[in-house]
Amino acid sequence: MPLAALFLCGKCFPTIWARTAGIQAGPHSIPQPQALYLRPFVFAGPEARATPKEHSVHIEQASESELKAQLEALYARYDQLAERKLALDLTRGKPGSAQVSLSDALDGILDGDYRAADGTDVRNYGGLDGLPEARALFGALLGTTLEETLVGGNSSLTLMYQVIDFAMNEGLRGEDTAWALNDRVKFLCPVPGYDRHFSICEYMRIEMIPVRMLDSGPDMDEVERLVQADPSIKGIWCVPRFSNPCGTVYSDDTVERIAKLPQIAGDHFIVMWDNAYAVHTLYPDAPELASISELCRKHDTMDGVFQFGSTSKITFAGAGVAFIGSSERNLSTLKAHLAFQTIGPDKVNQLRHVRFLKDAEGIAAHMERHAALIRPRFEAVLDTLERELAGSGMGEWTAPRGGYFISFDTRPGLAREVVDLAGNIGVKLTPAGATFPYGKDEADRNIRLAPTFPSEADVQASADAFVLCVKLASVKQRLAEIAA
């Protein structure tokens, strides 16, 4: 991979940033003045389009008088935006209306034919596993066999909750293995990460241990050290392809080391492999993800991994299909638990999805149409960040090749202020700290940007306002540092 295709993010990719900018590696590194002309290489596509502002000065090289003049100009612009009474929202990674419209053919696709391939009338009861053809279609995405795949309702988050709830209160290997029998239950949480994963743990009173993200995925040296030392650690959350929010794709070595974790940690440990963005590429050159199923078979650890996916960002976000892949043993035990909750999932919807998506090639073609819609939104944000902030020392950000988010790191201590400043002029951002367990980003740096849902015009307006707030907070902080 060429160097210019990499993004240098202090939290997500500290090693790459340090190697390029010539500073000490660390999760909270900020480029020093000598990094003035060593700006992050942010590529929004095969070629960089944004042109950084001429003669941009690193914030730590600017004089006090220059900063004061800049602050006055920034406040004037900020007041102008406040008068416009904006109503913009970059909080959640939702598909836009044009995206969900790509799947409108789902409505009526059965045309009165409700028979599955084996003759089953899908309008009737039964079938905890889901339709065989649906299991085959989505199992191919997970790398699991028919027997290793269960297709459920519309929400993969529900399936994740059910697995954690079952392991906690019933026990995956019998009642005596229930996690709740332990005094303490802990989970490893790569950060920045997905807030809804953290919410499940917090609700279940599972203690969360942050593990930093590297350019290759979770810091596996730290993960392995922790699970070897502490048997109360029962699992790890993973979003392995285009991670939320960094857009990281786990390296082959990381995937293999994760597949081996159950050997290190023991039978009580599970990997929660949330492959939410398995097919959500923005560019054809997006990195592929190694098959954890193949590696689990290699190391005999299929019992220790639960894979999850859904069509929520493929077809209809609220009316898609969710699926889970794991060992036959795990699914048999889980189905016994689910049988008390449901007779079976919505097989009509499963059949609709099979006939609409057809196969892996059909899914890939469909996702190319999604990419064509959201790629300009990502590029608008990334071009604005590059043009306005590159080389300024005011922030670092990721340039993902897929997924739904851009991760932005402010100077230490400014994320909450930036979010508040944006909110005060009508631009809603994901709350600062949301990408960390308990909402606590100790460095107060990370902000998740979600550009998919708003119109292209609103995305551009949001990016402009966001950059203004970053500059305003950064200049105020730097002036305070000088005064001190």
C-alpha positions as CSV (number, residue, x, y, z in Angstrom):
1,M,0.0,0.0,0.0
2,P,1.5,3.4,-0.9
3,L,2.2,5.7,2.0
4,A,-0.2,8.3,0.6
5,A,-3.1,5.9,0.9
6,L,-2.7,5.6,4.7
7,F,-4.4,7.9,7.2
8,L,-2.5,8.9,10.2
9,C,-4.8,8.9,13.3
10,G,-3.4,9.3,16.8
11,K,-5.9,6.8,18.4
12,C,-6.5,4.5,15.4
13,F,-3.1,4.5,13.8
14,P,-0.5,5.8,16.2
15,T,2.4,3.9,14.9
16,I,2.0,5.1,11.3
17,W,1.5,8.7,12.5
18,A,4.7,8.6,14.6
19,R,6.8,7.1,11.8
20,T,5.7,9.7,9.3
21,A,5.6,12.9,11.5
22,G,8.7,12.1,13.4
23,I,7.2,12.1,16.9
24,Q,6.9,9.6,19.7
25,A,4.2,7.0,19.1
26,G,1.2,7.1,21.5
27,P,-2.5,7.1,21.5
28,H,-2.7,10.8,22.1
29,S,0.2,12.1,20.1
30,I,-0.2,15.5,18.4
31,P,2.2,16.6,15.7
32,Q,4.8,19.1,16.9
33,P,5.7,22.3,15.0
34,Q,8.3,20.5,12.9
35,A,5.4,18.6,11.4
36,L,4.2,21.7,9.6
37,Y,4.8,20.2,6.1
38,L,4.2,16.6,7.1
39,R,0.5,16.8,7.1
40,P,-1.8,13.7,7.2
41,F,-2.1,12.0,3.9
42,V,-5.9,12.0,3.5
43,F,-7.1,10.3,0.3
44,A,-10.9,10.5,-0.3
45,G,-10.5,8.4,-3.4
46,P,-8.0,7.0,-5.8
47,E,-6.6,10.5,-6.1
48,A,-6.6,13.3,-3.6
49,R,-8.7,16.3,-4.8
50,A,-8.5,18.8,-2.0
51,T,-5.8,21.4,-2.1
52,P,-4.5,22.5,1.3
53,K,-4.6,26.2,1.9
54,E,-1.5,28.1,0.9
55,H,1.0,29.0,3.6
56,S,-1.0,27.2,6.3
57,V,0.8,27.6,9.7
58,H,0.9,25.0,12.4
59,I,-1.0,26.2,15.4
60,E,2.0,26.0,17.6
61,Q,4.1,28.1,15.2
62,A,1.5,30.9,15.1
63,S,2.2,34.0,17.2
64,E,-0.1,35.3,19.8
65,S,-1.2,38.3,17.7
66,E,-1.9,36.0,14.7
67,L,-4.0,33.7,16.9
68,K,-5.9,36.6,18.3
69,A,-6.7,37.9,14.9
70,Q,-7.7,34.5,13.7
71,L,-10.0,34.1,16.8
72,E,-11.8,37.3,16.1
73,A,-12.4,36.2,12.5
74,L,-13.6,32.8,13.6
75,Y,-16.1,34.3,16.1
76,A,-17.5,36.5,13.4
77,R,-18.1,33.5,11.1
78,Y,-19.5,31.5,14.0
79,D,-22.0,34.3,14.8
80,Q,-23.0,34.4,11.1
81,L,-23.7,30.6,11.2
82,A,-25.7,30.9,14.4
83,E,-28.0,33.5,12.7
84,R,-28.8,30.9,9.9
85,K,-30.4,28.6,12.4
86,L,-29.0,25.5,10.9
87,A,-30.6,22.1,11.5
88,L,-28.0,19.6,10.5
89,D,-27.3,16.1,11.9
90,L,-24.2,13.8,11.6
91,T,-25.0,11.7,14.7
92,R,-25.9,8.2,13.5
93,G,-24.7,6.0,10.7
94,K,-28.0,5.7,8.9
95,P,-28.6,5.1,5.2
96,G,-30.2,7.9,3.3
97,S,-33.6,7.7,1.6
98,A,-32.0,7.2,-1.8
99,Q,-30.1,4.2,-0.4
100,V,-33.1,2.4,1.0
101,S,-34.9,3.2,-2.2
102,L,-32.4,0.9,-4.0
103,S,-34.3,-2.0,-2.4
104,D,-37.9,-0.9,-3.2
105,A,-38.2,-4.0,-5.4
106,L,-38.5,-6.0,-2.2
107,D,-42.1,-4.8,-2.0
108,G,-44.1,-7.3,-4.0
109,I,-41.2,-9.4,-5.2
110,L,-42.9,-12.6,-4.0
111,D,-45.9,-11.9,-6.2
112,G,-48.0,-14.4,-4.4
113,D,-45.4,-17.2,-4.4
114,Y,-44.7,-17.9,-0.8
115,R,-43.1,-21.3,-1.3
116,A,-39.5,-21.8,-0.2
117,A,-37.1,-24.0,-2.3
118,D,-38.1,-27.1,-0.2
119,G,-41.8,-26.3,-0.6
120,T,-42.3,-24.8,2.8
121,D,-45.1,-22.2,3.0
122,V,-43.2,-19.3,4.6
123,R,-46.4,-17.7,5.8
124,N,-46.7,-20.3,8.5
125,Y,-45.1,-21.1,11.8
126,G,-41.8,-22.9,12.5
127,G,-38.1,-22.9,11.7
128,L,-35.9,-21.4,14.4
129,D,-32.9,-21.7,12.1
130,G,-34.4,-19.6,9.3
131,L,-34.9,-20.6,5.7
132,P,-32.2,-22.9,4.3
133,E,-31.7,-20.7,1.2
134,A,-31.3,-17.6,3.5
135,R,-28.8,-19.5,5.6
136,A,-26.9,-20.5,2.5
137,L,-26.9,-16.9,1.2
138,F,-25.8,-15.2,4.4
139,G,-23.6,-18.0,5.6
140,A,-21.5,-17.4,2.5
141,L,-20.8,-13.9,3.8
142,L,-19.7,-15.3,7.1
143,G,-17.8,-18.3,5.8
144,T,-20.1,-20.7,7.7
145,T,-21.9,-23.8,6.6
146,L,-25.7,-24.2,6.6
147,E,-25.4,-26.0,10.0
148,E,-23.3,-23.1,11.3
149,T,-25.7,-20.4,10.3
150,L,-28.9,-19.1,11.9
151,V,-31.0,-16.4,10.2
152,G,-33.2,-14.4,12.6
153,G,-35.3,-11.3,12.6
154,N,-34.3,-7.8,11.5
155,S,-31.7,-6.9,14.1
156,S,-28.2,-8.2,14.6
157,L,-28.0,-6.1,17.8
158,T,-30.9,-8.2,19.2
159,L,-28.9,-11.4,18.4
160,M,-25.8,-10.0,20.1
161,Y,-27.9,-9.1,23.2
162,Q,-29.4,-12.6,23.2
163,V,-26.0,-14.3,23.1
164,I,-24.6,-12.2,25.9
165,D,-27.8,-12.6,28.0
166,F,-27.7,-16.4,27.5
167,A,-24.0,-16.6,28.4
168,M,-24.5,-14.4,31.4
169,N,-27.6,-16.0,32.9
170,E,-27.9,-19.5,31.5
171,G,-24.4,-20.5,30.5
172,L,-23.2,-21.6,27.0
173,R,-22.0,-24.9,28.4
174,G,-24.7,-25.5,31.1
175,E,-25.9,-23.7,34.1
176,D,-22.7,-24.1,36.0
177,T,-20.9,-22.0,33.3
178,A,-23.1,-18.9,33.6
179,W,-21.0,-15.8,33.8
180,A,-23.3,-14.4,36.5
181,L,-21.9,-17.0,39.0
182,N,-18.7,-15.1,39.0
183,D,-18.0,-12.1,41.3
184,R,-16.9,-10.0,38.3
185,V,-17.4,-10.3,34.6
186,K,-15.3,-8.3,32.2
187,F,-15.1,-7.6,28.4
188,L,-12.4,-6.2,26.2
189,C,-13.5,-3.2,24.2
190,P,-11.3,-1.9,21.4
191,V,-11.4,1.9,21.3
192,P,-12.6,4.0,19.7
193,G,-15.5,1.6,19.3
194,Y,-19.3,1.1,18.9
195,D,-21.4,2.7,21.6
196,R,-24.2,0.1,21.3
197,H,-21.8,-2.7,22.2
198,F,-20.8,-0.8,25.3
199,S,-24.5,-0.2,26.2
200,I,-25.1,-4.0,26.2
201,C,-22.2,-4.5,28.6
202,E,-23.2,-1.6,30.8
203,Y,-26.8,-2.9,31.0
204,M,-25.6,-6.4,31.9
205,R,-23.2,-4.9,34.5
206,I,-20.2,-6.3,32.6
207,E,-17.0,-4.3,33.4
208,M,-15.5,-2.9,30.2
209,I,-11.7,-2.8,29.6
210,P,-10.6,-0.4,26.8
211,V,-8.0,-1.7,24.4
212,R,-6.5,0.7,21.9
213,M,-6.9,0.3,18.2
214,L,-3.9,0.2,15.9
215,D,-3.7,0.4,12.2
216,S,-4.0,-3.5,12.2
217,G,-6.9,-3.7,14.6
218,P,-6.9,-4.2,18.4
219,D,-3.5,-4.1,20.1
220,M,-3.2,-7.9,20.2
221,D,-0.2,-7.9,22.5
222,E,-2.3,-6.1,25.1
223,V,-5.3,-8.3,24.4
224,E,-3.3,-11.6,24.8
225,R,-1.6,-10.2,28.0
226,L,-5.0,-9.3,29.5
227,V,-6.8,-12.6,28.8
228,Q,-3.9,-14.7,30.0
229,A,-3.7,-12.7,33.3
230,D,-7.4,-12.4,34.1
231,P,-9.9,-15.3,33.9
232,S,-12.8,-12.9,34.7
233,I,-12.4,-11.5,31.1
234,K,-15.1,-13.4,29.2
235,G,-14.9,-11.9,25.7
236,I,-14.0,-9.2,23.3
237,W,-16.1,-7.0,20.9
238,C,-14.8,-6.8,17.3
239,V,-16.0,-4.8,14.2
240,P,-13.4,-6.3,11.9
241,R,-14.0,-4.7,8.6
242,F,-14.3,-0.9,8.4
243,S,-14.5,-0.7,12.2
244,N,-16.9,1.8,13.8
245,P,-15.7,4.6,13.9
246,C,-12.1,4.3,12.6
247,G,-12.8,2.4,9.4
248,T,-9.9,-0.1,10.2
249,V,-9.8,-3.5,8.4
250,Y,-8.1,-6.0,10.7
251,S,-4.9,-7.5,9.3
252,D,-4.6,-11.2,8.6
253,D,-2.3,-11.6,11.5
254,T,-4.8,-9.9,13.9
255,V,-7.7,-12.1,12.7
256,E,-5.6,-15.2,13.2
257,R,-4.6,-14.1,16.7
258,I,-8.2,-13.4,17.6
259,A,-9.2,-16.8,16.3
260,K,-6.7,-18.3,18.7
261,L,-7.9,-16.3,21.7
262,P,-10.2,-19.1,23.0
263,Q,-7.2,-21.4,23.3
264,I,-5.4,-18.8,25.4
265,A,-8.4,-17.7,27.5
266,G,-10.2,-21.0,28.0
267,D,-13.7,-22.3,27.2
268,H,-15.4,-19.5,29.0
269,F,-14.2,-16.8,26.5
270,I,-16.1,-15.7,23.4
271,V,-15.3,-13.4,20.5
272,M,-18.3,-11.2,19.5
273,W,-17.4,-10.7,15.8
274,D,-19.8,-8.0,14.6
275,N,-19.1,-7.9,10.8
276,A,-21.6,-5.1,10.2
277,Y,-19.8,-3.7,7.3
278,A,-18.6,-6.9,5.6
279,V,-19.7,-5.8,2.1
280,H,-19.9,-2.0,2.6
281,T,-16.9,-0.8,0.4
282,L,-16.6,2.7,-0.9
283,Y,-13.8,1.9,-3.4
284,P,-12.8,-1.2,-5.4
285,D,-9.4,-1.3,-3.8
286,A,-10.8,-1.6,-0.2
287,P,-8.8,-4.2,1.8
288,E,-10.3,-7.6,2.2
289,L,-10.8,-9.3,5.5
290,A,-9.4,-12.7,6.4
291,S,-12.0,-15.4,7.1
292,I,-12.2,-16.0,10.8
293,S,-14.2,-19.1,10.1
294,E,-11.4,-20.7,8.3
295,L,-8.9,-19.7,11.0
296,C,-11.2,-21.0,13.7
297,R,-11.4,-24.4,12.0
298,K,-7.6,-24.4,11.7
299,H,-7.2,-23.8,15.4
300,D,-10.3,-25.7,16.5
301,T,-11.9,-22.7,18.1
302,M,-15.3,-22.4,16.4
303,D,-17.0,-22.8,19.8
304,G,-15.3,-19.5,20.9
305,V,-16.5,-17.2,18.2
306,F,-20.0,-15.8,17.3
307,Q,-20.2,-13.9,14.1
308,F,-23.0,-11.4,13.3
309,G,-24.3,-9.6,10.3
310,S,-27.4,-8.1,8.9
311,T,-28.9,-6.4,5.8
312,S,-29.8,-3.3,7.7
313,K,-27.4,-1.2,5.6
314,I,-27.9,-3.3,2.5
315,T,-31.7,-3.3,2.1
316,F,-34.2,-1.7,4.5
317,A,-32.6,-0.5,7.8
318,G,-35.7,-1.3,9.8
319,A,-36.9,-4.3,7.9
320,G,-33.9,-6.3,7.0
321,V,-32.6,-9.7,8.0
322,A,-30.0,-10.5,10.7
323,F,-27.9,-13.6,10.9
324,I,-25.4,-15.3,13.2
325,G,-22.6,-17.8,12.5
326,S,-21.0,-20.1,15.0
327,S,-20.3,-23.8,15.7
328,E,-23.2,-26.3,15.5
329,R,-22.8,-26.9,19.2
330,N,-23.2,-23.2,20.0
331,L,-26.2,-22.8,17.7
332,S,-27.9,-25.9,19.1
333,T,-27.5,-24.5,22.6
334,L,-28.6,-21.0,21.6
335,K,-31.7,-22.3,19.8
336,A,-32.8,-24.1,23.0
337,H,-32.7,-20.7,24.7
338,L,-34.5,-18.9,21.8
339,A,-37.3,-21.5,21.7
340,F,-38.7,-19.9,24.9
341,Q,-38.8,-16.5,23.2
342,T,-40.1,-17.2,19.7
343,I,-41.6,-19.9,17.4
344,G,-39.5,-18.6,14.6
345,P,-38.4,-15.5,12.6
346,D,-40.2,-13.7,9.7
347,K,-39.6,-16.2,6.9
348,V,-41.6,-14.1,4.4
349,N,-39.0,-11.4,4.8
350,Q,-36.2,-13.9,4.5
351,L,-37.6,-15.2,1.2
352,R,-38.0,-11.7,-0.1
353,H,-34.3,-11.0,0.6
354,V,-33.2,-14.2,-1.1
355,R,-35.1,-13.5,-4.2
356,F,-34.0,-9.9,-4.3
357,L,-30.3,-10.3,-3.5
358,K,-29.9,-13.8,-5.1
359,D,-26.3,-14.5,-4.4
360,A,-22.9,-13.0,-3.6
361,E,-22.6,-11.4,-7.0
362,G,-26.0,-9.8,-6.6
363,I,-25.1,-8.4,-3.2
364,A,-21.8,-7.0,-4.6
365,A,-23.6,-5.3,-7.5
366,H,-26.2,-3.9,-5.1
367,M,-23.5,-2.5,-2.7
368,E,-21.8,-0.8,-5.7
369,R,-25.0,1.2,-6.1
370,H,-24.9,2.1,-2.4
371,A,-21.2,3.2,-2.7
372,A,-22.1,5.5,-5.7
373,L,-24.6,7.4,-3.5
374,I,-22.5,7.8,-0.3
375,R,-19.0,8.2,-1.7
376,P,-19.5,11.9,-2.6
377,R,-20.6,12.5,1.0
378,F,-17.4,11.0,2.4
379,E,-15.4,12.9,-0.1
380,A,-17.0,16.2,0.8
381,V,-16.1,15.8,4.4
382,L,-12.6,14.5,3.7
383,D,-11.8,17.2,1.1
384,T,-12.9,19.9,3.6
385,L,-10.8,18.5,6.4
386,E,-7.8,18.2,4.1
387,R,-8.2,21.7,2.7
388,E,-8.9,23.5,6.0
389,L,-6.9,21.5,8.6
390,A,-4.1,19.6,7.0
391,G,-0.8,20.6,8.5
392,S,-2.5,22.8,11.1
393,G,-2.0,20.6,14.2
394,M,-5.6,21.0,15.0
395,G,-6.7,17.5,14.3
396,E,-6.2,14.0,12.8
397,W,-8.8,12.0,11.0
398,T,-9.3,8.7,9.1
399,A,-10.0,8.3,5.4
400,P,-11.8,4.9,5.3
401,R,-12.2,2.8,2.2
402,G,-15.6,1.6,3.4
403,G,-18.0,1.6,6.2
404,Y,-20.2,4.4,7.5
405,F,-17.9,6.7,9.6
406,I,-15.0,9.1,9.7
407,S,-13.1,9.2,13.0
408,F,-11.7,12.6,14.0
409,D,-9.3,13.4,16.8
410,T,-9.1,17.0,18.1
411,R,-6.2,18.3,20.2
412,P,-6.4,16.8,23.6
413,G,-9.2,18.1,25.8
414,L,-11.3,19.6,23.0
415,A,-13.8,17.0,21.7
416,R,-16.6,18.0,24.1
417,E,-16.1,21.7,23.4
418,V,-16.2,21.1,19.6
419,V,-19.4,19.1,19.9
420,D,-21.0,21.8,22.1
421,L,-19.9,24.6,19.8
422,A,-21.4,22.7,16.8
423,G,-24.6,22.0,18.7
424,N,-25.1,25.7,19.6
425,I,-25.2,26.6,15.9
426,G,-27.5,23.7,14.9
427,V,-25.1,21.0,13.9
428,K,-25.7,17.8,15.9
429,L,-22.7,15.5,16.3
430,T,-22.3,12.2,18.1
431,P,-21.7,13.0,21.8
432,A,-18.0,13.3,22.6
433,G,-17.0,10.1,24.5
434,A,-19.6,8.0,22.9
435,T,-16.9,5.9,21.2
436,F,-15.5,4.8,24.6
437,P,-16.9,2.6,27.4
438,Y,-19.1,4.6,29.9
439,G,-18.8,7.6,27.6
440,K,-15.3,8.4,29.0
441,D,-12.7,9.4,26.5
442,E,-9.9,10.3,29.0
443,A,-8.1,12.4,26.4
444,D,-11.4,14.1,25.3
445,R,-10.3,13.9,21.6
446,N,-12.5,11.5,19.6
447,I,-15.5,12.6,17.5
448,R,-17.4,10.2,15.2
449,L,-18.7,11.8,12.0
450,A,-21.5,10.0,10.1
451,P,-22.0,11.6,6.6
452,T,-24.3,9.0,5.0
453,F,-27.8,10.2,5.9
454,P,-28.0,14.0,5.2
455,S,-28.1,15.3,1.6
456,E,-24.9,16.2,-0.1
457,A,-25.5,19.9,0.5
458,D,-26.2,19.3,4.2
459,V,-23.1,17.2,4.5
460,Q,-21.0,20.0,3.0
461,A,-22.6,22.6,5.3
462,S,-22.0,20.3,8.3
463,A,-18.4,19.8,7.3
464,D,-17.8,23.5,7.0
465,A,-19.4,24.2,10.3
466,F,-17.5,21.4,12.0
467,V,-14.2,22.7,10.7
468,L,-15.0,26.2,12.0
469,C,-15.8,24.8,15.5
470,V,-12.5,22.8,15.5
471,K,-10.5,25.9,14.6
472,L,-12.3,28.0,17.2
473,A,-11.8,25.6,20.0
474,S,-8.2,25.0,19.0
475,V,-7.2,28.6,18.8
476,K,-8.9,29.4,22.1
477,Q,-7.0,26.5,23.7
478,R,-3.7,27.6,22.2
479,L,-4.1,31.2,23.4
480,A,-4.8,29.9,26.9
481,E,-1.6,27.8,26.8
482,I,0.4,30.9,25.7
483,A,-1.2,33.0,28.5
484,A,-0.3,30.3,31.1
